[in-house]
Amino acid sequence: MPIRRVQGKIRKTKAIQTHPLLRKHIPASQWLNAKSLREMLQQHPVVFVKPDTGSGGKGIIRIRRLPDQRFQICTSRNCKNVKFHELLPAIRKQMRSSPYMIQQGVHLARYNGQAIDFRIIMQKPRNRWQISGKVVRVAAPGRFLTNYHQGGRAAPVERVLQRVLTRKSEASRIDQQLNILSHTTAEVLDRHFPGIRVLGLDIALDRSKRLWILEANTNPGTMLFKQLPDKSMLRRIQRNRQYMYRVY
């Protein structure tokens, strides 16, 4: 049986939300329309509008609530301020044909002043899921996206956690929680979508030390791992990939 790919952020988010542990780590997410846009901006100071089938950070729009009933809308290239009635038309100008979702914004932790999140590569070369790679994605200066194709760069998890978190025990706790969330997410998605064997999980750490599962990709890129001085994770990812394509 070939390795399965699953498209649709909302589809995978709904599957993950069925698990009681994971549900607490999923940002609020809805299909984008005028009603959901108003509701989400009433509930959250920042939201992200994303193409449901996009990748690499392409097409993502950040909307920030400002005083006096105004809103800041940012793409990867520029920002502008608009009133609410101008907001949906401005978003639609940026949209491609894909359906779009709207997601609660997470106040990302920062490393050397730049926003960060984690990319976890899960693989199932045989009968069990394993973490083949784990890296921090660091946004480029002035950018709000950490994706490699948006200028994001790699940094080792241990180094970043030691810098971001003041206590060694706290860094260890977050690292362990990352592992638990990653394995649980892989197992839940495997039950919902039999045949998947690879996942790229994007998990954010906010400034109150809470982890959020932002996205699960069944065809993830691994370019960031080439940037790390230690190539052991890259070799493991490649070795598992070769085995799976040979067997499946």
C-alpha positions as CSV (number, residue, x, y, z in Angstrom):
1,M,0.0,0.0,0.0
2,P,1.5,3.4,-1.0
3,I,2.2,6.0,1.7
4,R,-0.9,8.1,2.2
5,R,-1.0,11.9,2.0
6,V,-3.8,13.8,3.6
7,Q,-4.7,17.4,2.5
8,G,-6.9,19.9,4.4
9,K,-5.8,21.7,7.6
10,I,-9.4,21.8,9.0
11,R,-9.9,18.1,8.3
12,K,-6.8,17.1,10.2
13,T,-7.5,19.6,13.0
14,K,-10.9,18.1,13.6
15,A,-9.3,14.6,13.8
16,I,-6.8,15.8,16.4
17,Q,-9.5,17.5,18.4
18,T,-11.2,14.2,19.1
19,H,-8.5,13.4,21.6
20,P,-9.0,15.0,25.1
21,L,-5.3,15.7,25.7
22,L,-4.7,17.2,22.3
23,R,-7.9,19.2,22.3
24,K,-6.4,21.6,24.9
25,H,-3.4,22.3,22.6
26,I,-5.3,23.2,19.4
27,P,-5.9,26.9,18.6
28,A,-9.5,27.8,17.8
29,S,-10.0,27.2,14.1
30,Q,-13.0,27.7,11.7
31,W,-13.7,28.1,8.1
32,L,-13.3,31.7,7.0
33,N,-16.5,33.7,6.4
34,A,-17.8,37.0,7.5
35,K,-19.4,35.6,10.6
36,S,-16.4,33.6,11.8
37,L,-14.1,36.5,11.0
38,R,-16.1,38.8,13.3
39,E,-16.4,36.2,16.1
40,M,-12.7,35.3,16.1
41,L,-11.6,38.9,16.2
42,Q,-13.9,39.6,19.1
43,Q,-12.4,36.7,21.0
44,H,-8.7,36.9,20.0
45,P,-6.4,40.0,19.6
46,V,-4.6,38.2,16.7
47,V,-5.8,35.7,14.2
48,F,-4.3,34.0,11.1
49,V,-6.0,33.4,7.8
50,K,-4.6,30.4,6.0
51,P,-5.3,28.4,2.8
52,D,-6.7,25.1,3.8
53,T,-4.4,23.2,1.5
54,G,-1.4,25.6,1.5
55,S,2.2,24.8,2.5
56,G,5.4,26.6,3.1
57,G,3.6,29.6,4.7
58,K,2.3,30.7,1.3
59,G,-0.9,32.8,1.4
60,I,-0.9,33.2,5.2
61,I,-2.4,36.5,6.5
62,R,-2.1,37.9,10.0
63,I,-4.8,40.2,11.4
64,R,-4.2,42.1,14.6
65,R,-7.0,44.0,16.4
66,L,-6.1,47.7,16.9
67,P,-7.9,50.5,19.0
68,D,-10.7,52.5,17.4
69,Q,-12.3,49.6,15.5
70,R,-9.3,49.3,13.2
71,F,-7.3,46.2,12.2
72,Q,-3.8,45.6,10.9
73,I,-3.6,43.1,8.1
74,C,-0.2,41.7,7.2
75,T,1.0,39.4,4.5
76,S,4.6,38.2,4.2
77,R,5.5,41.4,2.3
78,N,3.6,44.3,3.9
79,C,1.1,45.5,6.4
80,K,-1.8,48.0,6.3
81,N,-4.5,49.2,8.6
82,V,-8.2,49.0,7.7
83,K,-11.6,49.3,9.2
84,F,-13.7,46.1,9.7
85,H,-15.9,46.6,6.7
86,E,-12.7,46.8,4.6
87,L,-11.2,43.7,6.1
88,L,-12.9,40.8,4.2
89,P,-12.5,42.5,0.8
90,A,-8.8,43.1,1.6
91,I,-8.4,39.4,2.6
92,R,-10.1,38.2,-0.6
93,K,-7.7,40.2,-2.7
94,Q,-4.9,38.0,-1.4
95,M,-6.8,34.7,-1.5
96,R,-6.2,32.0,-4.1
97,S,-8.9,29.4,-5.1
98,S,-8.3,27.2,-2.1
99,P,-10.9,27.4,0.8
100,Y,-9.5,29.4,3.7
101,M,-9.5,28.9,7.4
102,I,-9.2,31.3,10.3
103,Q,-7.1,30.3,13.3
104,Q,-6.5,31.8,16.7
105,G,-3.1,33.6,16.9
106,V,-0.5,32.4,19.3
107,H,1.9,34.8,21.0
108,L,5.1,33.0,20.0
109,A,8.1,32.7,22.3
110,R,11.2,34.5,21.0
111,Y,14.8,33.5,20.6
112,N,17.3,36.3,20.1
113,G,14.3,38.6,19.5
114,Q,12.8,36.4,16.7
115,A,9.6,34.4,16.8
116,I,10.1,30.6,17.1
117,D,8.2,27.3,16.9
118,F,9.1,23.6,16.6
119,R,9.1,21.3,13.6
120,I,8.9,17.6,14.6
121,I,9.3,14.9,12.0
122,M,7.4,11.8,12.9
123,Q,8.0,8.6,10.8
124,K,6.6,5.1,10.9
125,P,9.1,3.0,9.1
126,R,7.8,-0.3,10.6
127,N,5.0,-0.7,13.2
128,R,5.7,2.2,15.6
129,W,5.8,5.9,15.2
130,Q,9.2,7.5,16.1
131,I,10.5,11.1,16.3
132,S,13.1,11.2,13.6
133,G,13.9,14.9,13.8
134,K,13.1,17.8,16.1
135,V,14.3,21.4,15.4
136,V,13.4,25.0,16.2
137,R,12.3,27.2,13.4
138,V,13.5,30.8,13.9
139,A,11.7,33.5,11.9
140,A,13.8,35.9,9.8
141,P,14.1,39.5,11.2
142,G,10.9,41.4,10.8
143,R,8.9,38.3,9.7
144,F,6.0,36.7,11.6
145,L,6.3,33.3,9.8
146,T,8.9,30.7,10.8
147,N,8.6,28.6,7.6
148,Y,11.8,27.8,5.7
149,H,10.4,29.2,2.5
150,Q,9.6,32.4,4.3
151,G,13.2,32.9,5.5
152,G,13.0,30.7,8.6
153,R,16.3,29.1,9.8
154,A,17.1,26.1,12.0
155,A,18.4,26.1,15.6
156,P,18.9,23.2,17.9
157,V,16.1,22.5,20.4
158,E,18.3,22.0,23.4
159,R,20.1,25.3,22.9
160,V,16.9,27.3,22.3
161,L,15.0,25.8,25.3
162,Q,18.0,26.6,27.6
163,R,18.0,30.2,26.4
164,V,14.2,30.7,26.4
165,L,13.4,28.9,29.6
166,T,15.2,30.0,32.8
167,R,15.3,26.7,34.6
168,K,16.7,23.4,33.3
169,S,13.8,21.5,34.8
170,E,11.4,23.7,32.8
171,A,13.3,23.1,29.6
172,S,13.2,19.3,30.3
173,R,9.5,19.5,31.0
174,I,8.7,21.3,27.7
175,D,10.9,18.9,25.7
176,Q,9.1,15.9,27.3
177,Q,5.7,17.4,26.6
178,L,6.7,18.0,22.9
179,N,7.5,14.3,22.7
180,I,4.2,13.3,24.2
181,L,2.1,15.6,22.0
182,S,4.0,14.5,18.9
183,H,3.5,10.7,19.5
184,T,-0.2,11.2,20.5
185,T,-0.9,13.3,17.5
186,A,0.7,10.7,15.2
187,E,-1.3,7.9,16.7
188,V,-4.6,9.8,16.5
189,L,-4.1,10.8,12.9
190,D,-3.0,7.3,12.0
191,R,-6.3,5.9,13.4
192,H,-8.3,8.5,11.4
193,F,-6.2,8.2,8.2
194,P,-4.8,4.7,7.9
195,G,-1.8,4.5,5.6
196,I,0.0,7.8,6.7
197,R,3.6,7.1,7.7
198,V,5.2,10.5,7.8
199,L,4.2,13.7,9.6
200,G,5.7,17.1,10.0
201,L,4.2,18.7,13.1
202,D,4.4,22.4,13.7
203,I,4.2,23.1,17.5
204,A,4.4,26.5,19.0
205,L,5.5,27.6,22.5
206,D,3.8,30.8,23.7
207,R,5.1,33.3,26.1
208,S,3.2,31.7,29.0
209,K,5.1,28.4,28.3
210,R,2.0,26.6,26.7
211,L,2.4,24.4,23.7
212,W,0.1,24.7,20.7
213,I,-0.3,22.2,17.8
214,L,-0.5,24.5,14.7
215,E,-0.4,22.1,11.9
216,A,0.2,18.5,10.8
217,N,1.6,17.9,7.3
218,T,1.8,14.5,5.7
219,N,4.4,15.5,3.2
220,P,6.8,17.7,5.1
221,G,10.0,19.3,3.9
222,T,13.2,18.6,5.8
223,M,15.5,21.4,4.5
224,L,15.9,22.9,8.0
225,F,17.7,19.8,9.2
226,K,20.4,20.4,6.6
227,Q,21.2,23.6,8.4
228,L,22.1,21.9,11.7
229,P,25.8,21.2,12.3
230,D,24.8,17.8,13.6
231,K,23.5,15.8,10.7
232,S,22.4,12.7,12.6
233,M,18.7,13.6,12.5
234,L,18.8,14.3,8.8
235,R,20.5,10.9,8.2
236,R,17.8,9.1,10.3
237,I,15.0,10.9,8.3
238,Q,16.6,9.9,5.0
239,R,17.3,6.3,6.1
240,N,13.7,5.8,7.3
241,R,12.4,7.4,4.1
242,Q,14.4,5.1,1.9
243,Y,13.2,2.1,3.9
244,M,9.6,3.1,3.6
245,Y,9.7,3.8,-0.1
246,R,11.5,0.5,-0.7
247,V,8.9,-1.5,1.4
248,Y,5.8,0.4,0.5
